């Protein structure tokens, strides 16, 4: 599984939320992927999400949806609402799906966040 976001800003925010107390290091990269038009993307609509799906420590609420999608190889890409910003979307890529080869890595750059953000994260252990 490869976890992605619709924008660099959302990917950064998702990562910030999960890295509280840790901060960033030189291993973080920004990867730009190109999903070709016509590639099947399965959308998880809000109405299909269980109550409490946005709770930080309760991943088990949404895992059955992702497990079914993965196990049945329904598409190479799953589009899901972000728990951090529900009006934005994250994408999960099934690295074992035959069509995954159609997704191209366009660019990789270093992620260099503002030092103030790193300090804020380290304060929230």
WOTARA-V306770 format. One record per run of one state. SS is the DSSP state (H for helix, E for strand, - for the rest). FROM is the first residue (numbers start at 1). LEN is the number of residues. If there is no record, write none. Layout:
BEGIN
SS/FROM/LEN  SS/FROM/LEN
END
This chain:
BEGIN
-/1/1  E/2/4  -/6/2  H/8/11  -/19/10  E/29/6  -/35/6  E/41/3  -/44/2  H/46/3  -/49/11  H/60/12  -/72/5  E/77/5  -/82/7  E/89/5  -/94/4  H/98/5  -/103/1  E/104/7  -/111/4  H/115/9  -/124/2
END
